[in-house]
Amino acid sequence: MYKVTDIKKTACDIVMWTHDWFHTNGMTDAFIGISGGTDSTVAGRILNLALGADHVYGIFMPKGVQSDFDDAIAAAKATGITKTIVANLELPVLASEAVVLQANNHKKLSVQAGINIIPRVRTAVEYAIAQDTVPDKSAVVCTANLSELVMGYFTKWADMGDLAPLACLTKTEVRQLGLELGLPENLVMKTPADGLTGCSDEEKMGFTYGQVDAYIRKDFDAIPEGVKVALDARTARMEFKRKSINIDAFNPQLTCIVR
């Protein structure tokens, strides 16, 4: 199996990688959606350390009323992000839904199509705000982690970005990183949920993050054979989605551990 064994070094490396990415690509300012969840909180802290608070913008994007909006506010404060923007998505999402209904002769919008509109609108809003605020020098940051990407637990052409600092770190490793960076435990260990369906990530995927992360790092002794077979099938089905991703990502140093 493979493990990130030195989380302190990983924390230093990912901050330096992020700093270097902006310098190499001629970018000065980062724009990141802040939801109050683990990944955006950890990514926000990395950006603050890499670029400084003057060059990081946190965008709150509730759709109407967000039940855990207080967590988003707390996350921005914990990361050190002081430049924040509120962009309520209720009206643009309703407008997008209306366009689809009109195009389809007013047929009822399917549940999944309705869910996927939200992150696609979110991405369009992030890029527009970034371009309007810091033209030609801004980058939108993807907060996805490796566990989500391997499972295909993301919407194509949505919630991506120009760089993805966490895309090669599992959910377990992102949590370890967040604690190493001194972020509040209640935010780092918060139950992951998409905020769209009322279900947790694990309920939606049908697997725990512990199982997914053990599978990714080839710790097959930690999961039942039936779970491994099911994950083999799931990841094979999601290969077409992963092919749509082509974003620069930080690669952590992994140690091969032989049992």
ZADO-1210 file (C-alpha; in nm, 4 decimals, padded with zeros to 6 digits):
<atoms>
<atom x="00.0000" y="00.0000" z="00.0000" code="MET" pos="1"/>
<atom x="00.0968" y="00.3655" z="-00.0358" code="TYR" pos="2"/>
<atom x="00.0722" y="00.6365" z="00.2278" code="LYS" pos="3"/>
<atom x="00.1478" y="01.0023" z="00.2882" code="VAL" pos="4"/>
<atom x="00.3704" y="00.9479" z="00.5906" code="THR" pos="5"/>
<atom x="00.4993" y="01.3019" z="00.6499" code="ASP" pos="6"/>
<atom x="00.2000" y="01.5342" z="00.6706" code="ILE" pos="7"/>
<atom x="00.4140" y="01.8252" z="00.7967" code="LYS" pos="8"/>
<atom x="00.6327" y="01.8067" z="00.4851" code="LYS" pos="9"/>
<atom x="00.3228" y="01.7695" z="00.2691" code="THR" pos="10"/>
<atom x="00.1808" y="02.0896" z="00.4201" code="ALA" pos="11"/>
<atom x="00.4989" y="02.2828" z="00.3365" code="CYS" pos="12"/>
<atom x="00.5240" y="02.1310" z="-00.0109" code="ASP" pos="13"/>
<atom x="00.1653" y="02.2066" z="-00.1115" code="ILE" pos="14"/>
<atom x="00.1934" y="02.5700" z="-00.0031" code="VAL" pos="15"/>
<atom x="00.5160" y="02.6089" z="-00.2014" code="MET" pos="16"/>
<atom x="00.3666" y="02.4298" z="-00.5044" code="TRP" pos="17"/>
<atom x="00.0677" y="02.6673" z="-00.4981" code="THR" pos="18"/>
<atom x="00.2887" y="02.9743" z="-00.4691" code="HIS" pos="19"/>
<atom x="00.5052" y="02.8536" z="-00.7571" code="ASP" pos="20"/>
<atom x="00.2023" y="02.7725" z="-00.9763" code="TRP" pos="21"/>
<atom x="00.0792" y="03.1321" z="-00.9563" code="PHE" pos="22"/>
<atom x="00.4254" y="03.2732" z="-01.0202" code="HIS" pos="23"/>
<atom x="00.4937" y="03.0410" z="-01.3150" code="THR" pos="24"/>
<atom x="00.1586" y="03.1139" z="-01.4780" code="ASN" pos="25"/>
<atom x="00.1733" y="03.4901" z="-01.4268" code="GLY" pos="26"/>
<atom x="-00.1282" y="03.4952" z="-01.1954" code="MET" pos="27"/>
<atom x="-00.1562" y="03.7093" z="-00.8843" code="THR" pos="28"/>
<atom x="-00.4978" y="03.6449" z="-00.7296" code="ASP" pos="29"/>
<atom x="-00.6969" y="03.3352" z="-00.6389" code="ALA" pos="30"/>
<atom x="-01.0739" y="03.2973" z="-00.6334" code="PHE" pos="31"/>
<atom x="-01.2241" y="03.0096" z="-00.4387" code="ILE" pos="32"/>
<atom x="-01.5762" y="02.9068" z="-00.3484" code="GLY" pos="33"/>
<atom x="-01.6113" y="02.8780" z="00.0294" code="ILE" pos="34"/>
<atom x="-01.8867" y="02.6370" z="00.1327" code="SER" pos="35"/>
<atom x="-01.7900" y="02.5661" z="00.4930" code="GLY" pos="36"/>
<atom x="-01.6877" y="02.2110" z="00.4056" code="GLY" pos="37"/>
<atom x="-01.3524" y="02.0445" z="00.4634" code="THR" pos="38"/>
<atom x="-01.2008" y="02.0780" z="00.1170" code="ASP" pos="39"/>
<atom x="-01.2708" y="02.4462" z="00.0512" code="SER" pos="40"/>
<atom x="-01.1563" y="02.5323" z="00.4035" code="THR" pos="41"/>
<atom x="-00.8252" y="02.3482" z="00.3647" code="VAL" pos="42"/>
<atom x="-00.7689" y="02.4837" z="00.0133" code="ALA" pos="43"/>
<atom x="-00.8483" y="02.8359" z="00.1336" code="GLY" pos="44"/>
<atom x="-00.5877" y="02.8104" z="00.4082" code="ARG" pos="45"/>
<atom x="-00.3274" y="02.6874" z="00.1587" code="ILE" pos="46"/>
<atom x="-00.3996" y="02.9820" z="-00.0706" code="LEU" pos="47"/>
<atom x="-00.3711" y="03.2304" z="00.2140" code="ASN" pos="48"/>
<atom x="-00.0339" y="03.0909" z="00.3173" code="LEU" pos="49"/>
<atom x="00.0902" y="03.0769" z="-00.0423" code="ALA" pos="50"/>
<atom x="-00.0269" y="03.4174" z="-00.1661" code="LEU" pos="51"/>
<atom x="-00.1196" y="03.6294" z="00.1341" code="GLY" pos="52"/>
<atom x="-00.4646" y="03.7535" z="00.2340" code="ALA" pos="53"/>
<atom x="-00.4530" y="04.0469" z="-00.0097" code="ASP" pos="54"/>
<atom x="-00.4544" y="03.8079" z="-00.3046" code="HIS" pos="55"/>
<atom x="-00.7244" y="03.5564" z="-00.2082" code="VAL" pos="56"/>
<atom x="-01.0964" y="03.6071" z="-00.2642" code="TYR" pos="57"/>
<atom x="-01.3492" y="03.3782" z="-00.0989" code="GLY" pos="58"/>
<atom x="-01.6842" y="03.3534" z="-00.2775" code="ILE" pos="59"/>
<atom x="-01.9917" y="03.2460" z="-00.0829" code="PHE" pos="60"/>
<atom x="-02.2468" y="03.0977" z="-00.3235" code="MET" pos="61"/>
<atom x="-02.5651" y="02.9958" z="-00.1442" code="PRO" pos="62"/>
<atom x="-02.8721" y="02.9101" z="-00.3459" code="LYS" pos="63"/>
<atom x="-03.1368" y="03.1008" z="-00.1586" code="GLY" pos="64"/>
<atom x="-03.0879" y="03.0214" z="00.2106" code="VAL" pos="65"/>
<atom x="-02.7920" y="02.7973" z="00.3000" code="GLN" pos="66"/>
<atom x="-02.8629" y="02.6080" z="00.6216" code="SER" pos="67"/>
<atom x="-02.4959" y="02.5909" z="00.7223" code="ASP" pos="68"/>
<atom x="-02.3970" y="02.9380" z="00.6028" code="PHE" pos="69"/>
<atom x="-02.2480" y="03.0087" z="00.9460" code="ASP" pos="70"/>
<atom x="-01.9927" y="02.7357" z="00.8719" code="ASP" pos="71"/>
<atom x="-01.8927" y="02.9138" z="00.5520" code="ALA" pos="72"/>
<atom x="-01.8394" y="03.2380" z="00.7443" code="ILE" pos="73"/>
<atom x="-01.6396" y="03.0514" z="01.0090" code="ALA" pos="74"/>
<atom x="-01.4323" y="02.8784" z="00.7411" code="ALA" pos="75"/>
<atom x="-01.3340" y="03.2059" z="00.5769" code="ALA" pos="76"/>
<atom x="-01.2294" y="03.3441" z="00.9139" code="LYS" pos="77"/>
<atom x="-01.0310" y="03.0304" z="01.0001" code="ALA" pos="78"/>
<atom x="-00.8445" y="03.0346" z="00.6699" code="THR" pos="79"/>
<atom x="-00.7528" y="03.4012" z="00.7063" code="GLY" pos="80"/>
<atom x="-00.9472" y="03.5050" z="00.3970" code="ILE" pos="81"/>
<atom x="-01.0605" y="03.8630" z="00.4470" code="THR" pos="82"/>
<atom x="-01.1775" y="03.9480" z="00.0948" code="LYS" pos="83"/>
<atom x="-01.5162" y="03.7832" z="00.0584" code="THR" pos="84"/>
<atom x="-01.7951" y="03.8115" z="-00.1966" code="ILE" pos="85"/>
<atom x="-02.1538" y="03.6878" z="-00.1645" code="VAL" pos="86"/>
<atom x="-02.3113" y="03.5637" z="-00.4864" code="ALA" pos="87"/>
<atom x="-02.6569" y="03.4192" z="-00.4295" code="ASN" pos="88"/>
<atom x="-02.7309" y="03.1683" z="-00.7049" code="LEU" pos="89"/>
<atom x="-03.1073" y="03.1477" z="-00.6619" code="GLU" pos="90"/>
<atom x="-03.2010" y="03.3744" z="-00.9541" code="LEU" pos="91"/>
<atom x="-02.9438" y="03.2494" z="-01.2096" code="PRO" pos="92"/>
<atom x="-03.0314" y="02.8875" z="-01.1295" code="VAL" pos="93"/>
<atom x="-03.4025" y="02.9582" z="-01.1713" code="LEU" pos="94"/>
<atom x="-03.3288" y="03.1338" z="-01.4998" code="ALA" pos="95"/>
<atom x="-03.1224" y="02.8372" z="-01.6228" code="SER" pos="96"/>
<atom x="-03.3976" y="02.5956" z="-01.5272" code="GLU" pos="97"/>
<atom x="-03.6509" y="02.8100" z="-01.7136" code="ALA" pos="98"/>
<atom x="-03.4359" y="02.8062" z="-02.0279" code="VAL" pos="99"/>
<atom x="-03.4127" y="02.4259" z="-02.0164" code="VAL" pos="100"/>
<atom x="-03.7858" y="02.3869" z="-01.9604" code="LEU" pos="101"/>
<atom x="-03.8602" y="02.6179" z="-02.2521" code="GLN" pos="102"/>
<atom x="-03.6154" y="02.4342" z="-02.4766" code="ALA" pos="103"/>
<atom x="-03.7772" y="02.1026" z="-02.3849" code="ASN" pos="104"/>
<atom x="-04.1303" y="02.2283" z="-02.4437" code="ASN" pos="105"/>
<atom x="-04.1964" y="02.2782" z="-02.0730" code="HIS" pos="106"/>
<atom x="-04.1397" y="01.9186" z="-01.9751" code="LYS" pos="107"/>
<atom x="-04.0628" y="01.8621" z="-01.6097" code="LYS" pos="108"/>
<atom x="-03.6927" y="01.8953" z="-01.5330" code="LEU" pos="109"/>
<atom x="-03.5387" y="01.5672" z="-01.4178" code="SER" pos="110"/>
<atom x="-03.4021" y="01.5557" z="-01.0641" code="VAL" pos="111"/>
<atom x="-03.0420" y="01.4964" z="-01.1717" code="GLN" pos="112"/>
<atom x="-03.0500" y="01.7648" z="-01.4415" code="ALA" pos="113"/>
<atom x="-03.1793" y="02.0111" z="-01.1829" code="GLY" pos="114"/>
<atom x="-02.9053" y="01.9169" z="-00.9374" code="ILE" pos="115"/>
<atom x="-02.6297" y="01.9491" z="-01.1977" code="ASN" pos="116"/>
<atom x="-02.7403" y="02.2936" z="-01.3114" code="ILE" pos="117"/>
<atom x="-02.6381" y="02.4388" z="-00.9747" code="ILE" pos="118"/>
<atom x="-02.2649" y="02.3581" z="-00.9820" code="PRO" pos="119"/>
<atom x="-02.2460" y="02.4543" z="-01.3503" code="ARG" pos="120"/>
<atom x="-02.3965" y="02.7944" z="-01.2741" code="VAL" pos="121"/>
<atom x="-02.1638" y="02.8193" z="-00.9751" code="ARG" pos="122"/>
<atom x="-01.8595" y="02.7708" z="-01.1956" code="THR" pos="123"/>
<atom x="-01.9754" y="03.0318" z="-01.4480" code="ALA" pos="124"/>
<atom x="-02.0296" y="03.2818" z="-01.1659" code="VAL" pos="125"/>
<atom x="-01.6860" y="03.2125" z="-01.0136" code="GLU" pos="126"/>
<atom x="-01.5084" y="03.2729" z="-01.3427" code="TYR" pos="127"/>
<atom x="-01.7079" y="03.5876" z="-01.4189" code="ALA" pos="128"/>
<atom x="-01.6342" y="03.7360" z="-01.0761" code="ILE" pos="129"/>
<atom x="-01.2644" y="03.6516" z="-01.1086" code="ALA" pos="130"/>
<atom x="-01.2373" y="03.8003" z="-01.4562" code="GLN" pos="131"/>
<atom x="-01.4263" y="04.1136" z="-01.3577" code="ASP" pos="132"/>
<atom x="-01.2331" y="04.1692" z="-01.0340" code="THR" pos="133"/>
<atom x="-00.8746" y="04.0972" z="-01.1417" code="VAL" pos="134"/>
<atom x="-00.8662" y="04.0790" z="-01.5236" code="PRO" pos="135"/>
<atom x="-00.5993" y="03.8535" z="-01.6787" code="ASP" pos="136"/>
<atom x="-00.4277" y="03.7847" z="-01.3459" code="LYS" pos="137"/>
<atom x="-00.6871" y="03.5737" z="-01.1654" code="SER" pos="138"/>
<atom x="-00.7198" y="03.1971" z="-01.1264" code="ALA" pos="139"/>
<atom x="-01.0202" y="02.9956" z="-01.0080" code="VAL" pos="140"/>
<atom x="-00.9262" y="02.7192" z="-00.7661" code="VAL" pos="141"/>
<atom x="-01.0776" y="02.3712" z="-00.7784" code="CYS" pos="142"/>
<atom x="-01.1238" y="02.2215" z="-00.4316" code="THR" pos="143"/>
<atom x="-01.1949" y="01.8601" z="-00.5333" code="ALA" pos="144"/>
<atom x="-01.0041" y="01.5825" z="-00.3589" code="ASN" pos="145"/>
<atom x="-00.8766" y="01.2542" z="-00.5059" code="LEU" pos="146"/>
<atom x="-01.1479" y="01.0434" z="-00.3439" code="SER" pos="147"/>
<atom x="-01.4238" y="01.2402" z="-00.5173" code="GLU" pos="148"/>
<atom x="-01.2456" y="01.2355" z="-00.8512" code="LEU" pos="149"/>
<atom x="-01.1748" y="00.8616" z="-00.8475" code="VAL" pos="150"/>
<atom x="-01.5387" y="00.7911" z="-00.7602" code="MET" pos="151"/>
<atom x="-01.6693" y="01.0253" z="-01.0287" code="GLY" pos="152"/>
<atom x="-01.8430" y="01.2174" z="-00.7531" code="TYR" pos="153"/>
<atom x="-01.8449" y="01.5497" z="-00.9343" code="PHE" pos="154"/>
<atom x="-02.0390" y="01.7233" z="-01.2100" code="THR" pos="155"/>
<atom x="-01.8718" y="01.7380" z="-01.5491" code="LYS" pos="156"/>
<atom x="-01.7762" y="02.0908" z="-01.6547" code="TRP" pos="157"/>
<atom x="-01.8520" y="02.2241" z="-01.3061" code="ALA" pos="158"/>
<atom x="-01.6679" y="02.3027" z="-00.9842" code="ASP" pos="159"/>
<atom x="-01.3346" y="02.2594" z="-01.1548" code="MET" pos="160"/>
<atom x="-01.0843" y="02.5412" z="-01.2080" code="GLY" pos="161"/>
<atom x="-00.7365" y="02.6386" z="-01.3218" code="ASP" pos="162"/>
<atom x="-00.5493" y="02.4492" z="-01.0511" code="LEU" pos="163"/>
<atom x="-00.6452" y="02.1781" z="-00.8031" code="ALA" pos="164"/>
<atom x="-00.4142" y="02.1669" z="-00.4998" code="PRO" pos="165"/>
<atom x="-00.6018" y="01.8788" z="-00.3321" code="LEU" pos="166"/>
<atom x="-00.6749" y="01.6628" z="-00.6368" code="ALA" pos="167"/>
<atom x="-00.4088" y="01.4009" z="-00.5572" code="CYS" pos="168"/>
<atom x="-00.4894" y="01.3785" z="-00.1859" code="LEU" pos="169"/>
<atom x="-00.7570" y="01.1479" z="-00.0459" code="THR" pos="170"/>
<atom x="-01.0271" y="01.2751" z="00.1872" code="LYS" pos="171"/>
<atom x="-00.8424" y="01.1218" z="00.4816" code="THR" pos="172"/>
<atom x="-00.5217" y="01.3008" z="00.3810" code="GLU" pos="173"/>
<atom x="-00.7028" y="01.6322" z="00.3300" code="VAL" pos="174"/>
<atom x="-00.8381" y="01.6055" z="00.6824" code="ARG" pos="175"/>
<atom x="-00.4898" y="01.5301" z="00.8184" code="GLN" pos="176"/>
<atom x="-00.3568" y="01.8285" z="00.6252" code="LEU" pos="177"/>
<atom x="-00.6277" y="02.0553" z="00.7628" code="GLY" pos="178"/>
<atom x="-00.5435" y="01.9633" z="01.1207" code="LEU" pos="179"/>
<atom x="-00.1718" y="02.0103" z="01.0500" code="GLU" pos="180"/>
<atom x="-00.2499" y="02.3601" z="00.9173" code="LEU" pos="181"/>
<atom x="-00.4232" y="02.4439" z="01.2446" code="GLY" pos="182"/>
<atom x="-00.7797" y="02.4628" z="01.1157" code="LEU" pos="183"/>
<atom x="-01.0722" y="02.4022" z="01.3552" code="PRO" pos="184"/>
<atom x="-01.1492" y="02.0331" z="01.4001" code="GLU" pos="185"/>
<atom x="-01.5253" y="02.0859" z="01.3632" code="ASN" pos="186"/>
<atom x="-01.4743" y="02.2179" z="01.0093" code="LEU" pos="187"/>
<atom x="-01.2005" y="01.9735" z="00.9088" code="VAL" pos="188"/>
<atom x="-01.3952" y="01.6691" z="01.0309" code="MET" pos="189"/>
<atom x="-01.7381" y="01.7937" z="00.9222" code="LYS" pos="190"/>
<atom x="-01.9578" y="01.5285" z="00.7592" code="THR" pos="191"/>
<atom x="-01.9081" y="01.5811" z="00.3846" code="PRO" pos="192"/>
<atom x="-02.2245" y="01.6654" z="00.1895" code="ALA" pos="193"/>
<atom x="-02.2881" y="01.8194" z="-00.1509" code="ASP" pos="194"/>
<atom x="-02.5376" y="02.0723" z="-00.0164" code="GLY" pos="195"/>
<atom x="-02.7690" y="01.9917" z="-00.3069" code="LEU" pos="196"/>
<atom x="-02.9484" y="01.6666" z="-00.2277" code="THR" pos="197"/>
<atom x="-02.9813" y="01.6622" z="00.1502" code="GLY" pos="198"/>
<atom x="-02.7628" y="01.3500" z="00.1645" code="CYS" pos="199"/>
<atom x="-02.4075" y="01.3006" z="00.2828" code="SER" pos="200"/>
<atom x="-02.1357" y="01.2127" z="00.0317" code="ASP" pos="201"/>
<atom x="-02.1097" y="00.8625" z="00.1731" code="GLU" pos="202"/>
<atom x="-02.4844" y="00.8068" z="00.1427" code="GLU" pos="203"/>
<atom x="-02.4713" y="00.9198" z="-00.2196" code="LYS" pos="204"/>
<atom x="-02.1665" y="00.7111" z="-00.3109" code="MET" pos="205"/>
<atom x="-02.2683" y="00.3992" z="-00.1220" code="GLY" pos="206"/>
<atom x="-01.9201" y="00.3703" z="00.0303" code="PHE" pos="207"/>
<atom x="-01.7429" y="00.5299" z="00.3248" code="THR" pos="208"/>
<atom x="-01.4483" y="00.7580" z="00.2603" code="TYR" pos="209"/>
<atom x="-01.2412" y="00.5180" z="00.4692" code="GLY" pos="210"/>
<atom x="-01.3172" y="00.2403" z="00.2216" code="GLN" pos="211"/>
<atom x="-01.2578" y="00.4595" z="-00.0824" code="VAL" pos="212"/>
<atom x="-00.9287" y="00.5947" z="00.0533" code="ASP" pos="213"/>
<atom x="-00.8001" y="00.2480" z="00.1449" code="ALA" pos="214"/>
<atom x="-00.8862" y="00.1344" z="-00.2071" code="TYR" pos="215"/>
<atom x="-00.7065" y="00.4285" z="-00.3685" code="ILE" pos="216"/>
<atom x="-00.3900" y="00.3725" z="-00.1636" code="ARG" pos="217"/>
<atom x="-00.4074" y="-00.0041" z="-00.2285" code="LYS" pos="218"/>
<atom x="-00.4603" y="-00.0958" z="00.1369" code="ASP" pos="219"/>
<atom x="-00.6781" y="-00.3868" z="00.0331" code="PHE" pos="220"/>
<atom x="-00.6447" y="-00.5627" z="00.3686" code="ASP" pos="221"/>
<atom x="-00.8523" y="-00.2805" z="00.5179" code="ALA" pos="222"/>
<atom x="-01.1614" y="-00.3461" z="00.3041" code="ILE" pos="223"/>
<atom x="-01.3714" y="-00.6583" z="00.2429" code="PRO" pos="224"/>
<atom x="-01.3269" y="-00.8312" z="-00.0928" code="GLU" pos="225"/>
<atom x="-01.6874" y="-00.7500" z="-00.1855" code="GLY" pos="226"/>
<atom x="-01.6250" y="-00.3793" z="-00.1326" code="VAL" pos="227"/>
<atom x="-01.3113" y="-00.3957" z="-00.3477" code="LYS" pos="228"/>
<atom x="-01.5045" y="-00.5647" z="-00.6297" code="VAL" pos="229"/>
<atom x="-01.7800" y="-00.3023" z="-00.6061" code="ALA" pos="230"/>
<atom x="-01.5227" y="-00.0220" z="-00.6124" code="LEU" pos="231"/>
<atom x="-01.3509" y="-00.1792" z="-00.9138" code="ASP" pos="232"/>
<atom x="-01.6828" y="-00.1668" z="-01.0971" code="ALA" pos="233"/>
<atom x="-01.7645" y="00.1870" z="-00.9856" code="ARG" pos="234"/>
<atom x="-01.4285" y="00.3349" z="-01.0826" code="THR" pos="235"/>
<atom x="-01.4402" y="00.1627" z="-01.4207" code="ALA" pos="236"/>
<atom x="-01.7818" y="00.3156" z="-01.4878" code="ARG" pos="237"/>
<atom x="-01.6515" y="00.6609" z="-01.3925" code="MET" pos="238"/>
<atom x="-01.3455" y="00.6531" z="-01.6187" code="GLU" pos="239"/>
<atom x="-01.5254" y="00.8583" z="-01.8848" code="PHE" pos="240"/>
<atom x="-01.5805" y="01.1415" z="-01.6350" code="LYS" pos="241"/>
<atom x="-01.2205" y="01.1440" z="-01.5158" code="ARG" pos="242"/>
<atom x="-01.1036" y="01.1841" z="-01.8753" code="LYS" pos="243"/>
<atom x="-01.2695" y="01.5273" z="-01.8780" code="SER" pos="244"/>
<atom x="-01.0316" y="01.6536" z="-01.6076" code="ILE" pos="245"/>
<atom x="-00.7061" y="01.8189" z="-01.7110" code="ASN" pos="246"/>
<atom x="-00.6035" y="02.0496" z="-01.4275" code="ILE" pos="247"/>
<atom x="-00.2625" y="02.1104" z="-01.2708" code="ASP" pos="248"/>
<atom x="-00.2494" y="01.9387" z="-00.9325" code="ALA" pos="249"/>
<atom x="-00.0056" y="01.9006" z="-00.6454" code="PHE" pos="250"/>
<atom x="00.1378" y="01.5487" z="-00.6183" code="ASN" pos="251"/>
<atom x="00.2271" y="01.4436" z="-00.2633" code="PRO" pos="252"/>
<atom x="00.5235" y="01.2228" z="-00.1791" code="GLN" pos="253"/>
<atom x="00.3968" y="00.8696" z="-00.1144" code="LEU" pos="254"/>
<atom x="00.5751" y="00.5933" z="00.0751" code="THR" pos="255"/>
<atom x="00.5314" y="00.2319" z="-00.0316" code="CYS" pos="256"/>
<atom x="00.4649" y="00.0196" z="00.2770" code="ILE" pos="257"/>
<atom x="00.4987" y="-00.3580" z="00.2463" code="VAL" pos="258"/>
<atom x="00.3099" y="-00.5673" z="00.4973" code="ARG" pos="259"/>
</atoms>
